Amino acid sequence: MSKKPWIAPSMSPHQLGTLNKFGLRPPRGEYQDQLEGHNLEELVAEFGSPLFVTSEKRLRENARRLRRAFQALYSDVVHGWSYKTNYTSAICNILHQEGCWAEVVSRFEYEKARRLGIPGERILFNGPNKSAEILRRAIGEGAHLHVDHLDELSTIEAIARDQGRVVPVTLRLNLNTGYSEPWSRFGFHLESGEAHEAARRIELNPQLCLTGLHSHIGTFILEPRAYAEQMRLMCEFAAWLEQDGEMRIKSLDIGGGLPSRNALQGVYLPPAQAVPQPEEFARAVVDALHQGMEFRVRRNQPLPRLIFESGRATVDDAQHLITSVVGTKRLPDGRRAAVLDAGVNTLFTAFWYNHQVKLTRPPVGPPRETVLYGPLCMNIDVVRSSLQIAPLRQGDRLLISPVGAYNNTQWLQFIEYRPAIVLLQEDSCVSMIRRAENLEVMCAQDELPEHLRSCVPVTR
């Protein structure tokens, strides 16, 4: 007969939702010790903690579902994979194998896509900072340029003139749908007429050709009607551009912003209920596109290509983070706290998500309010500010998810090394897709002038 574990006695005040004479305590909480048949403790033993674990199967399924949602309603659809969401090479190439184009917003991301083998004609080049050097390369390689401001437009005009070629461009718009906060710092404002002026400038330049319209209305959009209104406004602008018959818009790009099933801080998102399905967004977009393009149908003209640039909804739930408890304590207000080996340096999205947290062993003892801190010497290093979880002890593992969006791009090299990322392959093998950093990696870019190569105190 096994000996029962000893649980330290404690006193807790009655709280709403906990066990008391007014109600029942919520369930003790789930635990999870495996991912797709792989034991989490064994993964940590092989690859270390903290550890990002990515599911190839889920990633491919997500990409296919998103694309099918739109293609079931519209024939000419392109999914642009948003590199800024997660530009780990293996993740990008999985999505490129699924037919996704590369959507990039900087010289770095453009060059990364090219190094991975993506041709220019399958790259959507967004972003407000494109140097003349990278624009020349992108134009020469046939990338799709999304013009963000007049100075960028001037640079493109100069390059087109110097190279003696006609450069196709897409105009980035910012607009007010009434359903989301306008992102007015990007692109040309539609309602003020700025977009109309930019379009006329392009039309009057024989070395430029306006072939597309792009708009990104925000991030984590929970209202499909926002996209419907966005598409209505873009179609209305396209009709205005084409009224004289001299111009033809070949593509309408609605950007990204589709939500994942994470939990935004301050917003209650019960799993699988509050976040609309991809099919709901697709229906709203395509219905508005068909209605807005009736003028093309009347003229017996082809409809434009539909482009969307989903990142978060594609990758977020395809990745998990395993982290370890390095110490526990009790705070002055009586709450429990645990220090983890992963903090906001590793899990940057902890600033705006209440990530789901699970023990990787059966819970022992009743849930208690607990604060999860990271390992950094900063007061803002908080992974969860309040969590009901069974008592933790040093060495416990926690599984945090979903974490696939933005953490592998916004993570910080600060105080701690950044951890490894592994891939759970569809054939049940496990591959390292990014090695953990070490001192050699961190010092690789350092340069020491000759007189600083010694750290011996100098005698004056």
N, C-alpha and C positions, 0 to 999 in steps of 0.2 A: 504494500500500500504506500503510495507516494505521499510525501509530506507536503501539506498545503503551504503555499508561500505566505510569509509574514507580511501583513499590511500595517503600516504605522497608523495609529489612531489620529483622527483629526476632527476639528469642529468647523462647520460651515454654516453661514447664515442662510435662511430660506431665500430662494430666488425663484422668480417666475420661470416655470418650465422644468424645475428640478424636483427631486423627490421630497414632498412635504404633504401635509394634510389637505392641501388645496389642489393637488394634481400629481401626475406621475413624472418621474424622471425620463428623459428621452432615452432611446436605446443606447447601450454602452458603446456603440460605435463599431464599424466594420474594421477588419484588418485584412491585409493583402500581402501574401508572402511570395507571390509569383506574378510574372508577366508573360503571357503567351507560352506557358509551360516552363519558363526559366526561373529558377530559384533566385530571389533577390539577394540573399546572403552570399550565394556563390558568385553572383556578378560582382558584388563588392569585394569579395576575397580576391578575384582575378584582376579587377580594373580599378579598385580603390573607391574611396568616398570623399566628397560627394561624387555622384555619377549621373549623367544624363543618359536615359535609355529611350531609343527611338524605335518605333514600330514601322517597318517597311510596309507591312500589310495594311495597316490603318491609313498610312499616307497615300498609298495607291487607291484605296477604296474612297477616300475623301475626294481626291482629284477626279476620279471617275464619276462620282455622284454629282459633284458640282457641274462638271461639263455636261453630263446627261440631262441635268435639270434644265439647262438652257437649250441644248441641242434638240430636246424633245419638242420644243416650241418654235425653234428658229434654226435654219439650216447652216448659216455661215457664222460660226461662233469661234472666238479665240480666247483661251484662258491664258493670261499673262501672269506667271508666277512672280510674286513680289519678293525680290531678293532681300530687301531690308528686313523682312520678317524672319528669315533664317537662311543665311548664305553658306551653311555648311555644304561642302562640295557634293557629298553623297546624297544629301537631301535634294539639292538642286537637280542632280542628274536623274534621280528617281522620277521627279516631276517632269523633266524634259523627256524621259522615256515614255511618260504618259501623254506626251503631246503638248505640254505647256511651253509657251514662249517665255523669254526672260523679260521681266519688267524691272528696270534699273533706274537709280536716281543719282548716280555719281560716276566719276571717272573710275574709281575703284571697282564698283559693281559692274560697270560696262566691261572693263578689262577682265574681270573674273569670268563673266559670261563668255567672252571670246576665248579665254584660255580653256574653258570647259568644252569648247567646240561649237558654241551656238553661233550661227551665221548672223550677220548684221540684219538681214531681212526678217529675222525672228526675235529681234530685240526692240522693246518699247523703251525709249530713252526719256524718262521724266526728270524732275528735279530742277531747282532754281540755280544751281551752280555748275555750269558746263563751260569749261575753258575753251578758248579758240583751238587749242591743240587737240582736245578730245572731240570737239565738234568736227574738225577736219577729218579725223579718223572715222568717226561715225558716219559722216556724209559719204566718204569714200567707200565705206563698207555697206551702205544701203540700209542703215538703221532707221527706225521710225522716230523722228524727232518731235517731241512735244514741247512747243515753245512756251516758256513761262513768263517772259517779260520783254519789253521793247529793246533793252540793251542786248539781250540774247538774240533777238530778231535781227538787230543791226549787225551783229557778228556773223550770223548765218548769211545775211545778204552780202557781206564782204567776202566771205569764203566762196559763195556761189559765183560772184563776179570774178574773183581771182582764178577759180578753176574753170570758168566758162561753162558751167553746167546749170541745169534746172534742178532745184532741190525741192522735193516734196516735203511739206511740213504739216503737223497737226497742231491746232490751236488749243491751248489749255484754257478752260473757262472756270471762273468761280461764279456761283449763283446761289440764290436763296430759295430752297424748296419749301420753307415754312415748317419742316419737320425736324431739322437738325441745325446745329450752329454753323453758319456759313464759314467756310475756310477761305476768307477773303485775301489772305496773303499770297496765295498761289494763283497764277494764271491771270487772265484778263476778265474784268468784271463785266458781266452780261447786262445787268439792269441799267448801269450808268452809260452804256454805249461804248465803253472802252474796247470791248471785244469786236464791235462792229467796225471801229476805226482801225484796229489791227488787221482785221480781215480785208478791209479795203486796201490797206497798205500792201498786203501780200498780193492781192489781185492785180494791183497796178505795177508790180515788179515782174518783168518777164522771166526772171531767173528763179522765181519762187512759184510754188504751186500748192494751194491749200487743199489737202486731200482728206483731212480728218478733224474731228472735234473730240476733245477729251475733257472730262470733269471728274474730280474726286470730291465727294461731298462730306467726307469725314470718316471717323473710325468707330467701330462697334455700333453700327447703325441697327437699331432694333425695329424700325418701322419700314416695311416694304413700300408703303406709299411715298416715302422720301425718294426712292429710286424711280418710281413712276413719274413723280413730278420733275425730277431731274431729266428723265428721258423726254418728257413733254417739252420742256424748255429747250433742250438740245435740238429736238426735231423742228421746233418753231424757228430756231436760229438757222438751221440748215435750210429750211424753206425760204427764209429771207435771203440767204446767200445765193440760192439757186434760182431766184425769181427771174433773172435775165437770161438764163439758159447758158451762161458762159462758164459756170463753175459746177463741179460735181463732188459732193462729199462721199468718200468711199468707205469711211469707217466712223463709228460712234463708240467711244470708249468711256464706260461709266466708272472707271477706277476701281478701287477696292472698298474696304470698310465693312464687309460682311462679318457678323459676329461669330465667335466661337461659343462653346457652352461653359465658359469660365464665369466667375462670380465677381462682378464689379463691386468695389467697395462703395457702400451707400446705396446700392441697388439690389433688391432681393430678386435673385434669379433661380427659382426652383428648377432642378434638372429637367430638361426635355420639355418644359412647358413655356417658359417666357421667351425663349429664343425661337424665332420663326424658322421653319425648315427651308433649305435651299430652294426647293420647288416653289415656295411662296414668293421669294424674291424674284425668281426667274419669271414667274407668271406676271408679276407686277411690271417688270421691265419690258418684257416682250409685248404684252398687251398695249402698253403706252407707245412702244416703238411702231407697232402696226397702225395704231390710230394716228400717230404723228407723221407717218410716211404715206398716208393716203394720197398725197399729191404726186408721189412717185408712181403709185399704182395707176392713177388716172392717166399718167403720161406713158404708161407701159415701160417704165424704167426699173432697173434692178434695185433692190433694197441694199442698204449699206451693210458692211460687216459689223457684227456686234462683238465688242471686246470687253472683258471684265478682268480685273487684276486682283483676284482674291489671294490673300496670304494667310491671315489669322485663321480663317475658317478651314483652310487646307491643312495646316500643320499643327495647330495648337494641341489638339487632343491626341496627336501621334507621338507625343514625347512626355516622359515622366522624369522626375528628379528623385534619386535616392540620397538621403542625407542622414547623418549620424548625430546622436545626442552626445555632446562632449562634457556636459555638466548640467546640474540642476540647482535651483535655489528657490527661496521663497522671498517675495518682494515685501516691502514694508506695509503694503495695504493688505497683505495676507494671500495674495494670489501666488500660484506656482509659476515658475519660469524655467525654461530650458534653453541652453546655448547649443546651437547647431554648428556643424562645420560648413554650412552653406548659408550665406546671408544675402543681402541685397546686391552684393558684388556679383553673385552667381545667379540670383533670382531677382532680376531688376523689376520684373512685373509685380513683385510683392508690394510695390508702391501704390498700385491701383487695383489689384485683384485680391480677393480672399480665396486663395487657392485651397482646393480640397486637400486635406492631410489625413493619411491613414497610418496606423501602426503596421509594422510588418510581422507582428506576433500577436497572439490573443491578448486582449486587454486584461489587466489585473487591477481590480479596484474600481470604484465608481468614478465617473468623469468629474473632472474639476476644471474650473476656468484656468487656463494656462496661457502664458505669453511665450511665443517662440522668437528668440533672438538669434542673429547670426554671429559670426566670430569677429566682426570688425570692431575697432575701437571708436565707434560712432554711436551716438544715442539714437540715430534714425535707422539703425540696422535692425529692423523688425520684420520678420517673415510673416507672422500673424499676431495682431495686437490682442486678440481674444479668441480662444478656442476651447471648446469643451472636449477634453480628452482624458483617458485614464492616466494615472500617475506614470511619469516617465523616469527612466533611470539611465545612467551613463552607459553608452554602448548601444542603446536602442536605435533602430533604423526607422525612419519615417519615409513614406512614399508621398510625394507632392505632385499633383497634376491638375489640369493639363498645363504644360509649361513650354510647348514647342514654339510659340510665337514670341519673337523679340528677345528672348533671354540669351540666345547664342549670338546675337548681334549687338545687344546693348549691355552685355555683362561688362564688368569693370576689372581691369588689372589693378587691384588695390589691396595691399596687405597680404592677400592670399593668392596662391597660384590658381589659375582657372582649371577646372576639372576636365576629365575625358568625356567623350560622347561615344556611345556604342549603338550599333544597329542590330535589332532583332530581325534577321532576314526571313523571308517567306519560306525558305527551305529549312528553317529552325536553327541555322547556324547563327553565331554572334560575331560581329565584326567591329573592330575599332574604326571609327570614322573621323575621330579627332583625338590626338594624344593629349594627355594632361600636360600642362606646362611645367617646366623645371627652371632652375637657375640659368642654364645655358640658353634657353629660349629667351628669358627675360633680359639677359645681358647681350644678346646677339646684336642689337642695334646701337649699343653704347660705343662711343669713341673717346678714348683718353688721349689728350695731348701729351707730348713727350714729358713735359715737366710735371704732369699729374699722375704718372704711372707708378709712383711710389706713394704709399700712405704713411711713410715714416715722417714724424714731426720735423719740420725744418728749423735748424738753429740759425737765429739771426744775430 
